[in-house]
Amino acid sequence: ACGLHVHIDMTGVEFKMLKRICQNWTKYETGMDSMLEKQRSNEAENEYCLSVRENMKFRELWNDDAVRLIGEAKNVNALAKMMNAHPENRQRHFKLNLQNCASKKRNALEFRAHEGTVDAKAAKNWVRFLVAFVQMSIQSPTPKPFSDNANKKDVFNHLLTHFIP
């Protein structure tokens, strides 16, 4: 299966804003999975579309601990190592890939979560959602954690009410 990879330019985005994008991604990734085909979800364990939230740095952490850890990152390289932590050198295969920002090849975030599509409307809507997500993350304060009993539906509903313009 192929994926729709979306690159969003981060030129002019301050490091603290990049951290907020990452904090919101870890908070809302399970809700985003509700918008995607099952083979792109965390449960599918797709090796080319890896969950940031389930990576080896965050897997055992509560959401508020993951948000705090991201907030403590000192630079883009440290943040990329944290967000794209993989024991087998597959850092580029995460749903949110920071490797281009870290390597300075291209100052862009790569979003790999969406399945491949020839449906122009679906692709356009996904891109619009991601742009809104990035813009809202930049403008918002550090996210507050969900309660321990929040389920995937709660996360999805909160995502829609806070990030869809």
N, CA and C atoms as a LAMMPS dump frame, in Angstrom:
ITEM: TIMESTEP
0
ITEM: NUMBER OF ATOMS
495
ITEM: BOX BOUNDS ff ff ff
-5.0000000000000000e+02 5.0000000000000000e+02
-5.0000000000000000e+02 5.0000000000000000e+02
-5.0000000000000000e+02 5.0000000000000000e+02
ITEM: ATOMS id mol type element x y z
1 1 1 N 0.846 -1.182 0
2 1 2 C 0 0 0
3 1 3 C 0.89 1.244 0
4 2 1 N 0.474 2.228 -0.741
5 2 2 C 1.237 3.482 -0.786
6 2 3 C 0.537 4.528 0.065
7 3 1 N 1.249 5.616 0.313
8 3 2 C 0.688 6.664 1.144
9 3 3 C 0.735 8.007 0.451
10 4 1 N -0.09 8.913 0.92
11 4 2 C -0.093 10.301 0.475
12 4 3 C 0.787 11.069 1.455
13 5 1 N 1.948 11.493 1.004
14 5 2 C 2.875 12.229 1.87
15 5 3 C 2.715 13.716 1.6
16 6 1 N 2.508 14.473 2.653
17 6 2 C 2.297 15.915 2.55
18 6 3 C 3.442 16.613 3.269
19 7 1 N 4.089 17.556 2.581
20 7 2 C 5.181 18.335 3.163
21 7 3 C 4.673 19.751 3.407
22 8 1 N 4.863 20.234 4.637
23 8 2 C 4.461 21.591 4.984
24 8 3 C 5.712 22.364 5.393
25 9 1 N 5.941 23.459 4.687
26 9 2 C 7.125 24.28 4.909
27 9 3 C 7.077 24.92 6.293
28 10 1 N 8.206 24.871 6.998
29 10 2 C 8.306 25.423 8.346
30 10 3 C 9.142 26.708 8.391
31 11 1 N 9.422 27.3 7.243
32 11 2 C 10.176 28.548 7.21
33 11 3 C 9.447 29.6 8.044
34 12 1 N 10.175 30.223 8.955
35 12 2 C 9.596 31.253 9.808
36 12 3 C 8.914 30.729 11.06
37 13 1 N 8.84 29.412 11.215
38 13 2 C 8.207 28.829 12.392
39 13 3 C 9.261 28.68 13.488
40 14 1 N 9.022 29.297 14.626
41 14 2 C 9.955 29.222 15.743
42 14 3 C 9.981 27.817 16.334
43 15 1 N 11.09 27.474 16.973
44 15 2 C 11.262 26.139 17.557
45 15 3 C 10.162 25.824 18.567
46 16 1 N 9.774 26.785 19.398
47 16 2 C 8.725 26.53 20.39
48 16 3 C 7.396 26.194 19.704
49 17 1 N 7.172 26.765 18.528
50 17 2 C 5.95 26.464 17.772
51 17 3 C 6.021 25.062 17.173
52 18 1 N 7.201 24.682 16.686
53 18 2 C 7.401 23.332 16.167
54 18 3 C 7.142 22.304 17.274
55 19 1 N 7.585 22.61 18.481
56 19 2 C 7.335 21.696 19.604
57 19 3 C 5.841 21.566 19.878
58 20 1 N 5.085 22.657 19.754
59 20 2 C 3.632 22.583 19.979
60 20 3 C 2.953 21.725 18.912
61 21 1 N 3.42 21.816 17.662
62 21 2 C 2.883 20.941 16.616
63 21 3 C 3.114 19.485 17.021
64 22 1 N 4.318 19.184 17.474
65 22 2 C 4.655 17.815 17.888
66 22 3 C 3.85 17.385 19.11
67 23 1 N 3.67 18.29 20.067
68 23 2 C 2.88 17.973 21.253
69 23 3 C 1.436 17.657 20.867
70 24 1 N 0.866 18.461 19.979
71 24 2 C -0.504 18.203 19.55
72 24 3 C -0.597 16.91 18.743
73 25 1 N 0.421 16.628 17.937
74 25 2 C 0.392 15.379 17.17
75 25 3 C 0.345 14.183 18.114
76 26 1 N 1.191 14.165 19.131
77 26 2 C 1.188 13.018 20.049
78 26 3 C -0.128 12.94 20.816
79 27 1 N -0.703 14.083 21.108
80 27 2 C -1.975 14.094 21.829
81 27 3 C -3.126 13.579 20.967
82 28 1 N -3.143 13.958 19.692
83 28 2 C -4.303 13.684 18.842
84 28 3 C -4.116 12.568 17.813
85 29 1 N -2.969 11.928 17.791
86 29 2 C -2.719 10.923 16.749
87 29 3 C -3.793 9.833 16.706
88 30 1 N -4.236 9.352 17.856
89 30 2 C -5.259 8.298 17.837
90 30 3 C -6.58 8.812 17.27
91 31 1 N -6.888 10.08 17.506
92 31 2 C -8.101 10.663 16.92
93 31 3 C -7.979 10.795 15.412
94 32 1 N -6.789 11.138 14.941
95 32 2 C -6.563 11.243 13.487
96 32 3 C -6.719 9.892 12.819
97 33 1 N -6.332 8.841 13.528
98 33 2 C -6.492 7.496 12.972
99 33 3 C -7.944 7.21 12.602
100 34 1 N -8.892 7.835 13.299
101 34 2 C -10.314 7.639 13.004
102 34 3 C -10.691 8.158 11.625
103 35 1 N -9.868 9.05 11.07
104 35 2 C -10.143 9.614 9.741
105 35 3 C -9.48 8.805 8.63
106 36 1 N -8.678 7.807 8.989
107 36 2 C -7.848 7.101 8.021
108 36 3 C -8.288 5.658 7.825
109 37 1 N -7.821 5.076 6.731
110 37 2 C -8.055 3.657 6.498
111 37 3 C -7.31 2.854 7.559
112 38 1 N -7.837 1.684 7.896
113 38 2 C -7.271 0.865 8.968
114 38 3 C -5.787 0.56 8.75
115 39 1 N -5.357 0.346 7.5
116 39 2 C -3.95 -0.002 7.262
117 39 3 C -3 1.144 7.6
118 40 1 N -3.514 2.35 7.825
119 40 2 C -2.681 3.495 8.206
120 40 3 C -2.805 3.809 9.698
121 41 1 N -3.618 3.058 10.416
122 41 2 C -3.839 3.339 11.84
123 41 3 C -2.738 2.725 12.702
124 42 1 N -2.709 3.129 13.959
125 42 2 C -1.729 2.6 14.903
126 42 3 C -1.859 1.084 15.067
127 43 1 N -3.095 0.587 15.012
128 43 2 C -3.324 -0.845 15.202
129 43 3 C -2.725 -1.683 14.074
130 44 1 N -2.604 -1.112 12.891
131 44 2 C -2.112 -1.866 11.731
132 44 3 C -0.62 -2.147 11.799
133 45 1 N 0.104 -1.367 12.58
134 45 2 C 1.556 -1.51 12.694
135 45 3 C 2.224 -1.518 11.314
136 46 1 N 1.815 -0.587 10.469
137 46 2 C 2.361 -0.419 9.127
138 46 3 C 3.799 0.086 9.234
139 47 1 N 4.752 -0.64 8.684
140 47 2 C 6.168 -0.273 8.85
141 47 3 C 6.565 1.007 8.121
142 48 1 N 5.713 1.512 7.22
143 48 2 C 6.011 2.757 6.507
144 48 3 C 5.16 3.928 6.997
145 49 1 N 4.368 3.657 8.018
146 49 2 C 3.462 4.66 8.582
147 49 3 C 3.396 4.422 10.087
148 50 1 N 4.525 4.617 10.752
149 50 2 C 4.655 4.282 12.166
150 50 3 C 4.031 5.347 13.067
151 51 1 N 3.486 4.895 14.157
152 51 2 C 2.878 5.789 15.136
153 51 3 C 3.95 6.514 15.939
154 52 1 N 3.848 7.829 15.995
155 52 2 C 4.732 8.607 16.856
156 52 3 C 4.414 8.283 18.312
157 53 1 N 3.145 8.221 18.628
158 53 2 C 2.709 7.989 20.011
159 53 3 C 3.159 6.631 20.529
160 54 1 N 3.328 5.67 19.628
161 54 2 C 3.729 4.323 20.029
162 54 3 C 5.221 4.069 19.833
163 55 1 N 5.999 5.102 19.519
164 55 2 C 7.432 4.879 19.319
165 55 3 C 8.107 4.542 20.655
166 56 1 N 9.369 4.142 20.604
167 56 2 C 10.042 3.66 21.808
168 56 3 C 10.263 4.729 22.869
169 57 1 N 10.146 6.009 22.532
170 57 2 C 10.283 7.089 23.519
171 57 3 C 8.977 7.369 24.263
172 58 1 N 7.836 7.184 23.59
173 58 2 C 6.551 7.596 24.156
174 58 3 C 5.629 6.449 24.56
175 59 1 N 5.884 5.263 24.084
176 59 2 C 4.972 4.121 24.252
177 59 3 C 4.503 3.942 25.696
178 60 1 N 5.402 4.061 26.65
179 60 2 C 5.068 3.796 28.057
180 60 3 C 4.646 5.045 28.829
181 61 1 N 4.597 6.195 28.166
182 61 2 C 4.297 7.447 28.861
183 61 3 C 2.818 7.802 28.793
184 62 1 N 2.329 8.445 29.831
185 62 2 C 1.014 9.062 29.787
186 62 3 C 1.117 10.279 28.872
187 63 1 N -0.002 10.745 28.382
188 63 2 C -0.003 11.861 27.441
189 63 3 C 0.676 13.099 28.01
190 64 1 N 0.407 13.432 29.273
191 64 2 C 1.013 14.635 29.847
192 64 3 C 2.532 14.5 29.969
193 65 1 N 3.03 13.277 30.191
194 65 2 C 4.475 13.063 30.244
195 65 3 C 5.107 13.216 28.859
196 66 1 N 4.415 12.738 27.831
197 66 2 C 4.919 12.891 26.46
198 66 3 C 4.965 14.375 26.075
199 67 1 N 3.93 15.119 26.406
200 67 2 C 3.888 16.562 26.117
201 67 3 C 5.022 17.28 26.851
202 68 1 N 5.235 16.928 28.114
203 68 2 C 6.311 17.535 28.898
204 68 3 C 7.682 17.214 28.297
205 69 1 N 7.895 15.959 27.917
206 69 2 C 9.171 15.538 27.338
207 69 3 C 9.465 16.301 26.042
208 70 1 N 8.469 16.453 25.203
209 70 2 C 8.638 17.224 23.964
210 70 3 C 8.986 18.672 24.296
211 71 1 N 8.324 19.229 25.288
212 71 2 C 8.597 20.606 25.703
213 71 3 C 10.012 20.816 26.193
214 72 1 N 10.653 19.763 26.683
215 72 2 C 12.017 19.853 27.194
216 72 3 C 13.09 19.735 26.105
217 73 1 N 12.702 19.407 24.881
218 73 2 C 13.686 19.277 23.789
219 73 3 C 14.432 20.596 23.621
220 74 1 N 15.74 20.513 23.455
221 74 2 C 16.595 21.71 23.385
222 74 3 C 16.822 22.224 21.971
223 75 1 N 16.654 21.353 20.959
224 75 2 C 16.886 21.772 19.576
225 75 3 C 16.151 20.826 18.622
226 76 1 N 16.183 21.159 17.348
227 76 2 C 15.444 20.383 16.349
228 76 3 C 15.961 18.947 16.268
229 77 1 N 17.266 18.756 16.352
230 77 2 C 17.81 17.397 16.279
231 77 3 C 17.314 16.54 17.434
232 78 1 N 17.313 17.084 18.641
233 78 2 C 16.824 16.345 19.804
234 78 3 C 15.334 16.033 19.654
235 79 1 N 14.582 16.988 19.155
236 79 2 C 13.15 16.789 18.94
237 79 3 C 12.903 15.702 17.901
238 80 1 N 13.644 15.727 16.803
239 80 2 C 13.485 14.719 15.751
240 80 3 C 13.833 13.325 16.263
241 81 1 N 14.893 13.219 17.06
242 81 2 C 15.27 11.92 17.628
243 81 3 C 14.181 11.387 18.547
244 82 1 N 13.523 12.281 19.251
245 82 2 C 12.459 11.894 20.157
246 82 3 C 11.191 11.49 19.384
247 83 1 N 10.789 12.314 18.448
248 83 2 C 9.553 12.072 17.701
249 83 3 C 9.669 10.888 16.753
250 84 1 N 10.843 10.663 16.227
251 84 2 C 11.055 9.61 15.23
252 84 3 C 12.024 8.554 15.75
253 85 1 N 11.852 8.163 17.012
254 85 2 C 12.737 7.186 17.654
255 85 3 C 12.43 5.779 17.156
256 86 1 N 13.426 5.137 16.547
257 86 2 C 13.262 3.782 16.034
258 86 3 C 14.581 3.036 16.158
259 87 1 N 14.548 1.81 16.668
260 87 2 C 15.799 1.071 16.888
261 87 3 C 16.47 0.567 15.613
262 88 1 N 15.75 0.551 14.507
263 88 2 C 16.285 -0.019 13.266
264 88 3 C 16.501 1.028 12.176
265 89 1 N 16.767 2.248 12.567
266 89 2 C 17.088 3.313 11.611
267 89 3 C 15.966 3.575 10.598
268 90 1 N 14.737 3.568 11.055
269 90 2 C 13.589 3.86 10.19
270 90 3 C 12.929 5.167 10.611
271 91 1 N 13.737 6.16 10.921
272 91 2 C 13.219 7.417 11.439
273 91 3 C 12.277 8.121 10.463
274 92 1 N 12.463 7.958 9.183
275 92 2 C 11.633 8.641 8.189
276 92 3 C 10.235 8.042 8.045
277 93 1 N 9.991 6.901 8.622
278 93 2 C 8.743 6.186 8.38
279 93 3 C 7.634 6.498 9.369
280 94 1 N 7.784 7.539 10.166
281 94 2 C 6.74 7.905 11.119
282 94 3 C 5.684 8.794 10.46
283 95 1 N 4.469 8.715 10.989
284 95 2 C 3.361 9.512 10.442
285 95 3 C 3.696 10.994 10.408
286 96 1 N 4.392 11.465 11.426
287 96 2 C 4.924 12.831 11.43
288 96 3 C 6.434 12.692 11.42
289 97 1 N 7.056 13.07 10.323
290 97 2 C 8.486 12.88 10.107
291 97 3 C 9.193 14.234 10.185
292 98 1 N 10.115 14.349 11.133
293 98 2 C 10.88 15.59 11.31
294 98 3 C 12.291 15.514 10.719
295 99 1 N 12.6 14.44 10.032
296 99 2 C 13.975 14.227 9.581
297 99 3 C 14.462 15.286 8.6
298 100 1 N 13.591 15.82 7.756
299 100 2 C 14.01 16.888 6.837
300 100 3 C 14.399 18.154 7.593
301 101 1 N 13.647 18.485 8.626
302 101 2 C 13.976 19.662 9.445
303 101 3 C 15.304 19.453 10.165
304 102 1 N 15.524 18.257 10.68
305 102 2 C 16.74 17.977 11.435
306 102 3 C 17.977 17.972 10.542
307 103 1 N 17.833 17.444 9.339
308 103 2 C 18.994 17.34 8.443
309 103 3 C 19.268 18.631 7.685
310 104 1 N 18.337 19.559 7.747
311 104 2 C 18.44 20.848 7.043
312 104 3 C 18.353 20.686 5.518
313 105 1 N 17.972 19.491 5.045
314 105 2 C 17.791 19.287 3.604
315 105 3 C 16.662 20.172 3.089
316 106 1 N 15.619 20.22 3.908
317 106 2 C 14.413 20.936 3.522
318 106 3 C 13.703 21.281 4.819
319 107 1 N 13.348 22.512 5.013
320 107 2 C 12.71 22.925 6.258
321 107 3 C 11.21 22.651 6.177
322 108 1 N 10.868 21.36 6.197
323 108 2 C 9.471 20.97 6.067
324 108 3 C 9.171 19.762 6.939
325 109 1 N 7.967 19.748 7.476
326 109 2 C 7.46 18.556 8.144
327 109 3 C 6.851 17.661 7.081
328 110 1 N 7.026 16.371 7.23
329 110 2 C 6.397 15.416 6.318
330 110 3 C 5.339 14.652 7.096
331 111 1 N 4.114 14.66 6.576
332 111 2 C 3.004 13.925 7.169
333 111 3 C 2.727 12.715 6.274
334 112 1 N 2.865 11.504 6.837
335 112 2 C 2.776 10.265 6.077
336 112 3 C 1.549 9.424 6.455
337 113 1 N 0.637 9.98 7.215
338 113 2 C -0.447 9.179 7.79
339 113 3 C -1.496 8.719 6.777
340 114 1 N -1.806 9.523 5.792
341 114 2 C -2.919 9.229 4.884
342 114 3 C -2.566 8.142 3.878
343 115 1 N -3.527 7.336 3.556
344 115 2 C -3.331 6.305 2.543
345 115 3 C -3.221 6.934 1.155
346 116 1 N -2.627 6.221 0.231
347 116 2 C -2.563 6.701 -1.147
348 116 3 C -3.972 6.838 -1.708
349 117 1 N -4.172 7.819 -2.556
350 117 2 C -5.504 8.037 -3.125
351 117 3 C -5.399 8.698 -4.502
352 118 1 N -6.374 8.415 -5.339
353 118 2 C -6.516 9.138 -6.602
354 118 3 C -7.733 10.056 -6.539
355 119 1 N -8.335 10.126 -5.365
356 119 2 C -9.492 10.978 -5.115
357 119 3 C -8.994 12.383 -4.764
358 120 1 N -9.114 13.303 -5.722
359 120 2 C -8.599 14.661 -5.529
360 120 3 C -9.262 15.356 -4.339
361 121 1 N -10.541 15.134 -4.14
362 121 2 C -11.255 15.772 -3.033
363 121 3 C -10.713 15.266 -1.683
364 122 1 N -10.486 13.972 -1.571
365 122 2 C -9.945 13.401 -0.327
366 122 3 C -8.552 13.961 -0.056
367 123 1 N -7.724 14.028 -1.085
368 123 2 C -6.364 14.558 -0.922
369 123 3 C -6.413 16.027 -0.511
370 124 1 N -7.254 16.801 -1.167
371 124 2 C -7.372 18.226 -0.845
372 124 3 C -7.863 18.428 0.587
373 125 1 N -8.838 17.646 1.008
374 125 2 C -9.357 17.774 2.371
375 125 3 C -8.301 17.402 3.409
376 126 1 N -7.488 16.388 3.127
377 126 2 C -6.428 15.995 4.052
378 126 3 C -5.388 17.112 4.17
379 127 1 N -5.009 17.684 3.043
380 127 2 C -4.034 18.781 3.058
381 127 3 C -4.609 19.968 3.821
382 128 1 N -5.856 20.304 3.563
383 128 2 C -6.488 21.412 4.29
384 128 3 C -6.531 21.153 5.785
385 129 1 N -6.847 19.907 6.176
386 129 2 C -6.854 19.559 7.59
387 129 3 C -5.462 19.743 8.19
388 130 1 N -4.423 19.236 7.518
389 130 2 C -3.064 19.327 8.05
390 130 3 C -2.598 20.774 8.19
391 131 1 N -2.91 21.606 7.196
392 131 2 C -2.542 23.026 7.274
393 131 3 C -3.252 23.678 8.462
394 132 1 N -4.533 23.382 8.637
395 132 2 C -5.277 23.934 9.777
396 132 3 C -4.694 23.421 11.096
397 133 1 N -4.342 22.139 11.135
398 133 2 C -3.754 21.555 12.337
399 133 3 C -2.444 22.26 12.7
400 134 1 N -1.591 22.474 11.711
401 134 2 C -0.312 23.156 11.947
402 134 3 C -0.556 24.598 12.395
403 135 1 N -1.429 25.309 11.696
404 135 2 C -1.704 26.708 12.056
405 135 3 C -2.293 26.822 13.459
406 136 1 N -3.246 25.965 13.782
407 136 2 C -3.864 26.017 15.113
408 136 3 C -2.857 25.624 16.19
409 137 1 N -1.989 24.664 15.905
410 137 2 C -0.969 24.262 16.873
411 137 3 C -0.009 25.408 17.154
412 138 1 N 0.364 26.123 16.109
413 138 2 C 1.279 27.264 16.251
414 138 3 C 0.65 28.357 17.107
415 139 1 N -0.637 28.588 16.928
416 139 2 C -1.331 29.674 17.619
417 139 3 C -1.79 29.309 19.032
418 140 1 N -1.822 28.024 19.349
419 140 2 C -2.372 27.566 20.629
420 140 3 C -1.287 27.452 21.692
421 141 1 N -1.705 27.497 22.957
422 141 2 C -0.727 27.244 24.029
423 141 3 C -0.378 25.755 24.087
424 142 1 N 0.571 25.406 24.924
425 142 2 C 0.936 24.004 25.127
426 142 3 C -0.32 23.22 25.482
427 143 1 N -0.563 22.089 24.813
428 143 2 C -1.819 21.363 25.051
429 143 3 C -1.898 20.749 26.441
430 144 1 N -3.115 20.72 26.957
431 144 2 C -3.376 20.052 28.229
432 144 3 C -3.689 18.585 27.923
433 145 1 N -3.331 17.673 28.821
434 145 2 C -3.571 16.247 28.559
435 145 3 C -5.045 15.887 28.675
436 146 1 N -5.402 14.765 28.04
437 146 2 C -6.724 14.193 28.217
438 146 3 C -6.776 13.491 29.563
439 147 1 N -7.978 13.249 30.051
440 147 2 C -8.115 12.44 31.258
441 147 3 C -7.672 11.012 30.915
442 148 1 N -7.32 10.261 31.919
443 148 2 C -6.821 8.902 31.722
444 148 3 C -7.845 7.988 31.051
445 149 1 N -9.119 8.308 31.165
446 149 2 C -10.143 7.432 30.592
447 149 3 C -10.66 7.917 29.23
448 150 1 N -9.975 8.872 28.599
449 150 2 C -10.4 9.341 27.269
450 150 3 C -10.201 8.226 26.254
451 151 1 N -11.229 7.97 25.449
452 151 2 C -11.103 6.932 24.428
453 151 3 C -10.89 7.569 23.053
454 152 1 N -10.722 6.737 22.048
455 152 2 C -10.431 7.213 20.695
456 152 3 C -11.513 8.172 20.181
457 153 1 N -12.768 7.89 20.5
458 153 2 C -13.868 8.743 20.058
459 153 3 C -13.79 10.117 20.73
460 154 1 N -13.468 10.142 22.024
461 154 2 C -13.297 11.415 22.732
462 154 3 C -12.183 12.248 22.097
463 155 1 N -11.075 11.589 21.796
464 155 2 C -9.928 12.269 21.19
465 155 3 C -10.322 12.83 19.825
466 156 1 N -11.01 12.034 19.025
467 156 2 C -11.456 12.463 17.702
468 156 3 C -12.392 13.665 17.8
469 157 1 N -13.373 13.6 18.685
470 157 2 C -14.32 14.715 18.836
471 157 3 C -13.623 15.989 19.293
472 158 1 N -12.689 15.871 20.21
473 158 2 C -11.938 17.036 20.681
474 158 3 C -11.1 17.61 19.533
475 159 1 N -10.495 16.729 18.759
476 159 2 C -9.703 17.142 17.588
477 159 3 C -10.566 17.972 16.631
478 160 1 N -11.75 17.477 16.325
479 160 2 C -12.638 18.188 15.39
480 160 3 C -13.067 19.541 15.915
481 161 1 N -13.373 19.629 17.199
482 161 2 C -13.862 20.896 17.738
483 161 3 C -12.754 21.929 17.92
484 162 1 N -11.507 21.498 18.022
485 162 2 C -10.427 22.435 18.278
486 162 3 C -9.539 22.743 17.067
487 163 1 N -9.596 21.903 16.033
488 163 2 C -8.668 22.101 14.928
489 163 3 C -9.308 22.251 13.563
490 164 1 N -10.584 22.114 13.471
491 164 2 C -11.252 22.285 12.177
492 164 3 C -11.87 23.683 12.152
493 165 1 N -11.359 24.528 11.253
494 165 2 C -11.876 25.917 11.208
495 165 3 C -13.301 25.989 10.669
